[in-house]
Amino acid sequence: MGEIGGEVDDIPYQLQTFSWVDYVVFVFMLAISALVGVYWGFMKKQTTQNDYLLGGRNMKVVPVSMSLVASFVSGITLLGSPTEVYMHGTQYGFIIIGIFLMSIVMTQVYLPVFHELKITSNYEYLSMRFDNRVRLFGSILFAFTLIGWLPIVIYVPALAFNQVTGVDIHIITPIVCLVCIFYTSAGGLQAVVWTDVIQITVMFGAMALVAVKGTIDVGGFSAVWRRNMDSGRIEAPNWDPNPTARHTIWNLVIGGLIYWLQANSVNQTMVQRYLALPTLRGAKWAVLLFCIGISVLYCFCLYCGLLIYARFHDCDPLQTKLAKAKDQLLPLLVMDVLGDIPGLPGVFVAGIFSAALSSLSTSLNSMSAVVLEDFYKPFYKRPLTDKQTGWLLKGVVILLGVLCLGLVFVVEKMGTILQLTMTLEAMTMGPQLGVFSMGILMPWIDATGALVGGISGLVVMSVWCLTAQLAIARGQIVHPHKSLSIDGCKYNFTYLDSDTKATVSAALNPILHVSYMWYTLAGAAITIIIGMIVSRVNHSCGKAYVPPAPKLLAPQIRRLYREPPHPTDEPYISAYGFNKEDQQGNSVAISMKPINESEEIS
């Protein structure tokens, strides 16, 4: 038996800690991941760049879909989503509507362009559509976000492991990271996908175990529903149009659509798997299956939040310090519900770490693709042999993995830097989506407009997000949470008052109160507006501009115009005011004439 708690006096309420069976289950999960790396790295060798990064572009739809779900869901999601419901209610669940809207937009607009081009890194598209400056900008944003995000992905499940085992994170994180670095560097995308398949199975199994056993323990589903309904946690859609409201149907559906569009449609870690499928039809099916899988997993997570409240409705473990942090609520429930059954807590913690491993391995593999395609090839013309390419790709995986492992310990020491680092996504996601959207949907945007727009969006969002997070860290903005009770606690503890009222500093700029769900949309909008203005100024000044090839545009935009095959000195009537130089260097207008559906698009 072991005690889980903080400042609690004379606790008769003690929870089981890990047994030797749990440790065996956890080690078994790591061993399977390592064996997959051995198989794809040494028995089924990845001999070419195409094999290593894209699985030979011959992957199967179902494994890739499962891999997409596994890599997108991190320990932050598995631990944070139940906490969200416990503290604030079920309103967040309406983001699932935004997820399915994203699948429609992605499969019709973004995916056909990337898949037809047969690229390895989606940032290659930016050099085709604009130039290498914009490509480098997008690649740097991706690398910057990844390096800031991955240490948190590793650190959060390590905290959960520490909560249920007492094992220091300085011991567990190096072991887990080394296993991940090994199978990712050895087996490439094939190893990443197949370990993800195993890990997502463990994740679903772990959440299902907690949901079923926990529901039985609290008296059935009716008890779970009744206790949460009485506390106001079961919520109808909030139709409040106020942009400062934390969660509403508007920011969860519209803001959620834009957030997921960036995360799934133009993010290298996700696009790389879609490009590994041989056909566009298969890639579209993978998007649909991904949306179904991620929605089911979200439902499990949200239900576990209801379960936590049903179990601790009259004795909040945060106020009694039975749970030292919000992210430890779910592990606390797991040890309470499954602690007396040897092996099941091990399955759950293995599921949490599986989420971290899948996110880490996918990111490492994607970063190796970006380094090769976007940082090496555009600037070094000497071609690499297959052997040299392999060493470069594996070297990037190893170096980035070690760097992220080191940053875990920095994150641990910095305390509030956790919250600030989480804003990296909000700062960079909007500008990235804005740049890609200008390229795919707006043929009149030039390279300078895209670059200036992207940089402007990044600067504005950086100032906005960091200032808002700093205000939250200082306690100037506190979001209200649902009622929490300690009236039914049957153990002694040191009471710590928890204020549930929102406090706002009058001196703060009103824009800082805007919900974080609007951040990605705001960043994309700023990027696009600035890009349009700069491009318009360039065109007005007579700067020569060559419209993009039709294959670089969304299918819907391709139908609106075609570029004359041989521009001449005779000016064309142009609705967009585009100019292009002829063979003598004279500026001529380019026709953007509507074409019939039956006409072939080159």
C-alpha positions in Angstrom: 0.0 0.0 0.0 1.2 3.5 -0.6 -0.1 7.0 0.2 -1.0 9.4 -2.5 -1.5 13.0 -1.3 0.2 16.2 -0.3 -0.6 18.3 2.7 -3.0 15.8 4.3 -3.0 14.9 8.0 -3.5 11.4 9.3 -5.0 10.0 6.1 -7.0 6.8 6.6 -7.8 7.1 2.9 -4.9 5.5 1.1 -4.7 4.3 -2.4 -2.9 1.4 -4.0 0.4 2.2 -5.8 2.0 0.1 -8.6 2.4 -3.6 -7.9 5.1 -5.7 -9.7 2.4 -6.8 -12.2 1.8 -3.2 -13.2 5.5 -2.7 -13.7 5.6 -5.8 -15.9 2.7 -4.5 -18.0 4.4 -1.1 -18.4 7.8 -2.6 -19.4 6.0 -5.0 -21.8 4.5 -2.0 -23.7 8.0 -0.5 -24.1 9.5 -3.8 -25.2 6.8 -4.2 -27.9 7.6 -0.7 -29.3 11.3 -1.5 -29.4 10.7 -4.8 -31.2 8.7 -3.0 -33.9 11.7 -0.7 -34.4 14.0 -3.8 -34.7 11.7 -5.4 -37.2 11.3 -2.4 -39.6 14.9 -1.2 -39.0 16.9 -4.4 -39.4 14.6 -7.1 -40.9 12.6 -4.9 -43.2 15.3 -2.3 -43.9 14.2 1.2 -45.1 16.7 1.6 -47.9 15.5 4.9 -49.5 14.4 8.3 -48.3 10.9 7.5 -49.6 10.7 4.3 -47.6 12.0 6.0 -44.4 9.8 9.1 -44.5 6.7 7.9 -46.4 6.7 4.1 -46.1 7.2 3.9 -49.9 3.9 5.8 -50.4 2.2 2.4 -50.1 0.7 2.4 -46.6 -2.8 1.1 -45.7 -5.7 3.3 -44.8 -6.7 1.8 -41.4 -3.2 1.7 -39.8 -2.5 5.2 -41.0 -5.8 6.4 -39.6 -5.1 4.8 -36.2 -1.6 6.3 -36.3 -3.1 9.8 -36.9 -5.3 9.5 -33.9 -2.5 8.1 -31.7 0.0 10.9 -32.7 -2.5 13.7 -32.3 -3.7 12.6 -28.8 -0.9 13.2 -26.3 -0.9 12.7 -22.5 -1.9 16.3 -22.3 -5.2 15.5 -24.0 -5.8 12.3 -22.0 -5.2 14.0 -18.7 -6.4 17.5 -19.5 -9.8 16.8 -21.1 -11.2 15.0 -18.0 -9.9 17.9 -15.9 -11.7 20.4 -18.2 -15.0 18.7 -17.6 -14.4 18.3 -13.8 -13.6 22.0 -13.5 -15.8 23.7 -16.2 -18.4 21.2 -17.5 -19.2 19.5 -20.8 -19.3 22.6 -23.0 -16.0 21.8 -24.5 -17.5 18.6 -26.0 -19.1 20.7 -28.8 -15.7 21.0 -30.4 -16.4 17.6 -32.0 -18.7 19.5 -34.5 -15.7 21.6 -35.5 -13.7 18.4 -36.0 -16.2 17.0 -38.6 -16.5 20.3 -40.4 -12.7 20.3 -40.7 -12.9 16.9 -42.4 -15.1 18.4 -45.1 -12.9 21.4 -45.8 -9.7 19.5 -45.7 -10.7 16.7 -48.1 -12.2 19.2 -50.6 -9.6 22.0 -50.4 -6.2 21.3 -48.9 -5.6 17.5 -49.3 -6.1 17.3 -53.1 -3.4 19.9 -53.6 -0.7 18.2 -51.4 -1.5 14.7 -52.6 -1.3 15.6 -56.3 2.1 17.2 -55.9 3.6 14.0 -54.4 5.8 16.1 -52.0 7.5 14.8 -48.9 7.4 18.0 -46.7 4.3 20.2 -47.1 6.6 23.2 -46.8 7.9 22.2 -50.3 4.5 23.6 -51.4 5.4 27.0 -50.2 8.5 27.2 -52.4 6.5 26.0 -55.4 3.7 28.5 -54.8 5.8 31.4 -53.5 9.6 31.1 -52.9 12.2 29.7 -50.6 11.9 32.6 -48.2 8.3 31.6 -47.4 9.3 28.0 -47.3 12.0 28.7 -44.7 9.6 30.8 -42.7 7.1 28.0 -42.5 9.7 25.4 -41.6 11.2 27.5 -38.8 7.8 28.0 -37.3 7.2 24.3 -37.4 10.6 23.5 -35.8 10.1 26.2 -33.1 6.7 25.0 -32.1 7.8 21.3 -32.0 10.8 22.0 -29.8 8.7 23.9 -27.3 5.8 21.4 -27.3 7.6 18.0 -27.1 9.1 18.5 -23.7 5.7 19.1 -22.3 4.3 16.0 -24.1 7.0 13.9 -22.3 6.8 15.7 -18.9 3.0 15.5 -18.3 2.8 11.6 -18.4 6.0 11.4 -16.3 4.1 13.4 -13.6 1.3 10.9 -13.8 3.7 8.0 -13.5 5.4 9.7 -10.5 1.9 10.2 -8.9 1.1 6.4 -9.0 4.5 4.9 -8.5 6.7 7.4 -6.7 9.4 6.8 -9.4 11.4 10.0 -10.0 10.8 11.6 -13.5 14.6 11.8 -13.9 14.6 8.0 -14.1 11.5 7.3 -16.2 11.7 10.0 -18.8 15.2 9.0 -20.1 14.2 5.3 -20.4 11.0 6.1 -22.3 12.6 8.6 -24.6 15.5 6.3 -25.5 13.1 3.6 -26.5 11.2 6.1 -28.6 14.3 7.5 -30.2 15.5 3.9 -31.0 12.5 2.6 -32.8 11.8 5.9 -34.6 15.4 6.3 -35.9 15.7 2.6 -36.8 12.4 1.9 -38.5 11.2 5.2 -40.0 7.6 5.9 -40.7 6.6 2.2 -40.9 7.8 1.7 -37.3 6.1 4.9 -36.2 2.7 3.8 -37.8 2.7 0.3 -36.4 3.8 1.2 -32.9 1.0 3.9 -33.1 -1.5 1.1 -33.9 -0.4 -0.8 -30.9 -0.4 2.3 -28.7 -3.8 3.6 -29.7 -5.2 0.1 -28.9 -3.7 0.4 -25.4 -5.1 4.0 -25.1 -8.7 3.0 -26.0 -8.4 -0.1 -23.7 -7.2 2.0 -20.8 -9.9 4.6 -21.1 -12.6 2.0 -21.5 -11.4 0.1 -18.4 -11.6 3.2 -16.3 -15.0 4.2 -17.7 -16.6 0.8 -17.2 -15.2 0.0 -13.7 -15.5 3.5 -12.5 -19.2 3.7 -13.5 -19.9 0.4 -11.7 -18.1 1.6 -8.5 -20.1 4.9 -8.2 -23.5 3.2 -8.6 -24.1 3.1 -12.3 -24.5 5.5 -15.2 -27.6 7.1 -13.6 -25.6 8.1 -10.5 -22.9 9.6 -12.7 -25.5 11.6 -14.8 -27.5 12.7 -11.7 -24.5 14.1 -9.8 -23.2 16.0 -12.7 -26.5 17.3 -13.8 -27.2 18.6 -10.2 -23.8 20.4 -10.2 -24.5 22.0 -13.6 -21.7 20.1 -15.4 -24.0 18.7 -18.1 -24.4 21.7 -20.3 -26.6 22.7 -23.2 -24.9 24.8 -26.0 -23.9 28.3 -24.8 -25.1 30.7 -27.5 -23.5 33.8 -25.9 -21.9 35.8 -28.8 -19.5 37.6 -26.5 -15.9 36.8 -27.7 -14.6 36.9 -24.1 -16.7 33.9 -23.0 -14.3 31.1 -22.5 -16.3 28.3 -24.3 -19.4 28.9 -26.4 -21.0 27.1 -29.3 -19.5 29.8 -31.6 -15.9 29.6 -30.6 -15.9 25.8 -30.3 -17.5 25.2 -33.7 -16.0 28.1 -35.7 -12.8 28.5 -33.7 -12.5 24.7 -33.4 -12.9 24.3 -37.1 -10.0 26.7 -37.8 -7.8 25.2 -35.0 -8.3 21.6 -36.3 -7.9 22.8 -39.9 -4.4 24.0 -39.1 -3.5 21.0 -36.9 -4.6 18.4 -39.4 -4.5 20.1 -42.9 -1.2 22.0 -43.0 0.8 20.4 -40.1 3.7 18.3 -41.3 3.3 15.7 -38.6 -0.2 14.9 -39.9 0.1 15.6 -43.7 3.2 13.3 -43.9 0.9 10.3 -43.1 -1.7 11.3 -45.6 1.0 11.6 -48.3 2.1 8.0 -47.4 -1.2 6.7 -48.8 -1.1 5.7 -52.5 -4.4 7.3 -53.6 -6.3 10.5 -52.8 -9.4 8.5 -52.2 -7.6 6.5 -49.5 -6.3 9.7 -48.0 -9.8 11.1 -47.8 -11.0 7.9 -46.1 -8.1 8.3 -43.6 -9.4 11.8 -42.7 -12.9 10.5 -42.0 -11.6 7.6 -39.9 -9.3 10.0 -38.1 -12.3 12.2 -37.2 -14.4 9.3 -36.0 -11.5 7.9 -33.9 -10.5 11.2 -32.3 -14.2 11.9 -31.5 -14.7 8.6 -29.8 -11.5 9.1 -27.8 -12.6 12.6 -26.8 -16.0 11.2 -25.6 -14.1 8.7 -23.4 -12.0 11.5 -22.0 -15.0 13.8 -21.4 -16.9 10.9 -19.7 -14.0 10.2 -17.4 -14.3 13.9 -16.3 -17.9 13.3 -15.4 -16.7 10.1 -13.6 -14.1 12.0 -11.6 -16.8 14.4 -10.3 -19.3 11.6 -9.6 -16.6 9.9 -7.5 -15.3 13.0 -5.7 -18.5 15.1 -5.7 -18.4 15.7 -2.0 -14.7 15.7 -1.4 -12.7 17.7 -3.9 -9.1 16.2 -4.0 -7.7 19.5 -5.2 -8.7 21.4 -2.1 -7.6 18.7 0.2 -4.3 18.2 -1.8 -5.0 14.5 -2.3 -4.1 15.5 -5.9 -1.2 17.8 -6.1 -2.1 19.2 -9.5 -5.1 19.2 -11.8 -3.5 16.9 -14.3 -3.2 14.2 -11.6 -7.0 13.9 -11.1 -7.4 11.1 -13.6 -4.4 9.1 -12.3 -6.0 9.5 -8.8 -9.3 8.1 -10.1 -7.5 5.2 -11.8 -5.7 4.2 -8.6 -8.9 4.5 -6.7 -10.9 2.5 -9.2 -8.4 0.0 -10.5 -5.8 -0.1 -7.8 -7.0 -3.3 -6.2 -6.8 -5.2 -9.5 -3.1 -6.0 -10.3 -2.1 -5.1 -13.8 -4.9 -2.7 -14.7 -3.2 0.5 -13.4 -0.2 -0.6 -15.4 -2.4 -0.8 -18.5 -3.7 2.7 -17.9 -0.3 4.3 -17.3 1.0 2.4 -20.4 -1.9 4.1 -22.3 -0.9 7.5 -21.1 2.7 6.9 -22.1 1.6 5.4 -25.4 0.0 8.8 -26.2 3.3 10.6 -25.4 5.4 8.0 -27.4 3.2 8.3 -30.5 3.3 12.1 -30.4 7.1 12.1 -29.9 7.9 9.5 -32.5 5.7 11.1 -35.2 7.2 14.5 -34.5 10.8 13.2 -34.6 10.1 11.5 -38.0 8.4 14.6 -39.4 11.2 16.9 -38.2 13.8 14.7 -40.0 11.7 15.2 -43.2 11.7 19.0 -42.7 15.4 19.2 -42.0 16.2 17.2 -45.2 13.7 18.8 -47.6 13.5 22.3 -46.2 16.8 23.0 -44.5 19.3 21.0 -46.5 18.1 20.6 -50.1 17.2 24.2 -51.0 20.6 25.5 -49.8 23.0 22.6 -50.6 22.9 21.4 -54.2 25.2 18.4 -53.7 22.9 15.4 -53.8 23.2 12.9 -51.0 23.5 9.1 -51.5 20.9 6.9 -49.9 23.3 6.0 -47.2 24.2 9.6 -46.4 20.5 10.5 -46.4 19.8 7.7 -44.0 22.5 8.9 -41.6 21.1 12.5 -41.8 17.6 11.4 -41.1 18.5 9.2 -38.2 20.9 11.8 -36.8 18.1 14.4 -36.7 15.8 12.0 -34.8 18.6 11.2 -32.3 19.7 14.8 -31.8 16.2 16.3 -31.5 15.1 13.5 -29.1 18.1 14.1 -26.9 17.4 17.9 -27.0 13.7 17.4 -26.0 14.8 15.0 -23.2 17.1 17.8 -21.9 14.4 20.4 -22.1 12.1 18.2 -19.9 14.3 19.0 -17.0 14.4 22.7 -17.9 10.5 22.7 -17.9 10.5 21.0 -14.6 12.6 23.7 -13.0 10.9 26.7 -14.6 7.5 26.1 -13.1 5.1 28.6 -14.8 7.0 28.3 -18.1 4.7 25.3 -18.7 1.8 27.6 -19.2 3.8 30.0 -21.3 5.2 27.3 -23.5 1.7 26.0 -24.2 1.0 29.3 -26.0 3.6 28.5 -28.7 0.9 26.6 -30.6 -1.5 29.6 -30.5 1.3 32.0 -31.6 2.4 30.0 -34.6 -0.7 28.0 -35.8 -2.7 30.9 -37.1 0.1 32.4 -39.2 0.9 29.0 -40.7 -2.7 28.3 -41.7 -2.9 31.9 -43.1 0.2 31.4 -45.3 -1.0 28.1 -46.7 -4.6 29.3 -47.2 -3.3 32.4 -49.2 -1.3 30.0 -51.4 -4.1 27.5 -52.0 -7.2 29.9 -52.2 -5.9 33.3 -53.3 -3.9 33.2 -56.6 -3.4 37.0 -56.5 -1.2 36.8 -53.4 2.6 37.1 -54.1 5.6 35.8 -52.2 6.4 39.1 -50.5 2.7 39.5 -49.4 2.7 36.0 -47.9 6.0 36.5 -46.1 5.1 39.9 -44.6 1.7 38.6 -43.7 3.1 35.6 -42.0 5.7 37.6 -40.0 3.0 40.2 -39.0 0.7 37.5 -37.8 3.4 35.9 -35.8 4.4 39.1 -34.1 0.9 40.2 -33.3 -0.1 36.8 -31.9 3.1 36.5 -29.9 2.5 39.7 -28.1 -1.2 38.9 -27.7 -0.8 35.4 -26.4 2.2 36.0 -24.1 0.6 39.1 -22.6 -2.7 37.2 -21.9 -0.9 34.2 -20.4 1.2 36.5 -18.2 -2.0 38.1 -16.9 -3.4 34.7 -16.1 -0.2 33.6 -14.4 -0.3 36.8 -12.3 -3.9 36.1 -11.3 -5.2 39.2 -13.1 -7.6 36.9 -15.0 -9.1 33.9 -13.3 -11.8 31.9 -15.1 -14.7 30.6 -12.9 -15.1 26.9 -12.4 -18.0 24.8 -11.3 -18.8 24.3 -7.6 -16.6 21.9 -5.7 -17.4 20.5 -2.2 -15.3 19.1 0.6 -18.3 18.5 3.0 -18.1 14.7 2.7 -14.4 14.2 3.3 -13.7 11.4 5.7 -10.0 12.2 6.4 -8.2 15.1 7.9 -6.5 17.7 5.7 -5.2 21.3 5.6 -8.0 23.3 4.0 -7.0 25.5 1.1 -9.6 27.9 -0.1 -10.4 27.8 -3.8 -12.1 30.9 -5.2 -14.5 30.1 -8.0 -15.2 33.7 -9.1 -13.7 35.2 -12.1 -11.5 38.2 -11.4 -10.5 40.7 -14.1 -8.1 43.5 -13.7 -9.6 46.8 -14.9 -6.2 48.0 -16.2 -6.0 45.1 -18.7 -6.6 45.6 -22.4 -10.1 44.1 -23.3 -8.5 42.1 -26.1 -6.7 40.0 -23.5 -10.0 38.6 -22.3 -10.9 37.1 -25.7 -11.2 33.3 -25.5 -8.2 31.3 -26.5 -10.4 29.4 -28.9 -10.3 32.4 -31.3 -6.5 32.6 -31.3 -5.9 30.5 -34.4 -8.6 32.2 -36.4 -7.3 35.6 -35.3 -3.7 34.7 -36.3 -4.8 33.4 -39.7 -7.0 36.5 -40.4 -4.2 38.9 -39.5 -1.8 37.1 -41.8 -4.3 37.0 -44.7 -5.3 40.6 -44.4 -1.7 41.9 -44.3 -0.8 39.6 -47.1 -3.6 40.9 -49.3 -2.7 44.5 -48.6 1.0 44.0 -49.4 0.3 42.1 -52.5 -2.1 44.8 -53.7 0.5 47.5 -53.1 3.0 45.4 -55.1 0.6 45.0 -58.0 -0.3 48.7 -58.0 3.4 49.6 -58.2 3.7 47.5 -61.3 5.8 44.8 -59.8 5.9 41.8 -62.1 3.9 38.8 -60.8 3.5 35.3 -62.3 0.2 33.6 -61.3 0.6 30.1 -59.9 0.1 26.9 -61.9 -3.4 25.5 -61.5 -2.2 22.4 -59.7 -1.0 24.7 -56.8 -4.6 25.9 -56.2 -7.6 24.3 -54.6 -9.8 22.4 -57.1 -12.6 24.9 -56.6 -10.3 27.8 -57.5 -8.9 26.1 -60.6 -12.3 26.1 -62.2 -12.4 29.9 -62.1 -9.5 30.7 -64.4 -6.8 29.5 -66.6 -3.4 30.9 -67.6 -2.9 31.6 -71.3 -0.3 29.1 -72.5 1.8 31.7 -74.5 1.6 35.3 -73.2 2.1 37.8 -76.0 2.5 41.6 -76.3 -1.2 41.9 -76.7 -2.7 42.8 -73.3 -5.3 40.5 -71.8 -8.3 41.7 -69.8 -7.6 40.7 -66.2 -10.1 40.7 -63.4 -7.3 40.6 -60.9 -4.8 43.0 -62.4 -2.0 40.3 -62.6 1.0 41.1 -64.7 3.6 38.8 -66.3 6.7 39.6 -68.3 6.9 38.3 -71.9 10.1 37.1 -73.5 11.2 40.7 -74.2 10.7 41.7 -70.6 7.6 43.7 -71.2 4.8 43.6 -68.7 1.6 42.0 -69.9 -1.7 41.2 -68.2 -2.6 37.6 -67.6 -6.2 36.4 -68.3 -8.0 34.7 -65.5 -10.9 33.6 -67.7 -13.6 31.2 -66.3 -13.4 27.8 -68.0 -15.9 25.1 -68.5 -16.1 22.0 -66.2 -15.4 19.8 -69.2 -12.2 21.5 -70.1 -9.0 19.8 -69.0 -7.0 21.5 -66.3 -3.3 21.1 -66.8 
